[in-house]
Amino acid sequence: MDSSSEQRPTQLPAKAGALPLPVLQRKYLGMENLMFVYCSSKIIWTLLVTILGYASSLPVRDDSICTAEELAKYSIIFTGKWSQTAFPKQYPLYRPPAQWSSMLGVTHSSDYSMWKKNEYASNGVRDFAEKGEAWVLMKEIEEAGEKIQSVHGIFSAPAISSGTGQTSTELEVHSRHPLVSFVVRIVPSPDWFVGIDSLNLCEGDHWMEEVSVDLFPYDAGTDSGFTFSSPNFATIPQDTVTEITCSSPSHPANSFYYPKLKILPPIAQVTMVKLKKNQLGLPIPHLNQPAKSNEILDTISETPLDCEVSQWSSWGLCRGPCRKPGTKIRTRFVLLHPANNGTPCPNLDEETGCEPDNCV
């Protein structure tokens, strides 16, 4: 054995699949870098999801981009178009006749909602829609204004003693409270009303000069009556606020059921006009002159109402002389008289031949 072989250290055979130490060190360092990148990516992703989740939970603020001058005043004019010509079915003529309650409205931010389609009405909206009582609704508005500063002001307008007519008042909006909502009760009705939900009067850097909106009936979802004069019949459990159309509720007894129409004519209209300022910086006074009846009726379409009759009665006795053909009669009666060129009523009695039961 030579000297070189004596000084060489003994090398153990490598295990199957094992790598030399330098390679293992490089591989370990590479894996460590990958783990660091993975952990960093995971942290960034978690933060991103958290931020996005928080952002998605924030309310959508339609009023946040309003950069118009801080305050603006508007006149608001409500025009009733509820006439017997436009809505002939079961039109209330007495005890009480067709009329409108007072208007109750609010200017606010998107943090507040007076009412909203397909959502449940508050106790205040329920009381107003069913009975025209405004106290609870006003308390709700005041509390919202105190808690989250979402309300700028409340406005109201007098009632209208007939289905057609006008009422008006003024309102003030703020750049942080540019939304307008209001309700007006349909009288008589179970819990029906018209109104506007969160109409934004601000368009970026300026206030709208004028806006008109056609109004259609809504059901507050708290009373199940079908007709204008239905007795109180609470909806249990409470339903959401829904729009009443010519085919919904789909029941012939419903006062707004006109299956031949595609859409109901507007039952009312609201117009808001921005008030200009005079040289003293004060709003120009708005002259509240009620429109002439002809001016309102000219804008109302005639809704045809077809005649509705009952089912036939049973046949009466067969009468006639002995050994000769006799006759018997059945009758029906009018449930709903036609109006505005609707389909006329058919014959209310019908006769047919028979053999007499009792000879004369």
Buried (B, 14 or more C-beta within 10 A) or exposed (E): EEEEEEEEEEEEEEEEEEEEEEEEEEEEEEEEEEEEEEEEEEEEEEEEEEEEEEEEEEEEEBBEEBEBEEEBBBBBBBBBBBBBBBBBBBBBEEEEEBBBBBBBBBBBBBBBBBBBEEEBBBEBBBBBBBEBBBEBBBEBBEEBBEEEBBBBBBBBBBBBEEBBBBBBBBBBBBBBBBBBBBBBBBBBBBBBBBBBBBBBBBEEEEBBEEBEEEBBBBBBBBBBBBBBEBEEEBBEEEBEBBEBBBBEBEEEEBBBBBEEBEEBBBBBBBBBBBBEEEEEEEBEEBEBEEBEEEEBBEBBEBBBBBBBBEEEEEBBEBBBEEEEEBEBBBBBEEEBEBBBEBEEBEEEEBEEEBEBEEEE
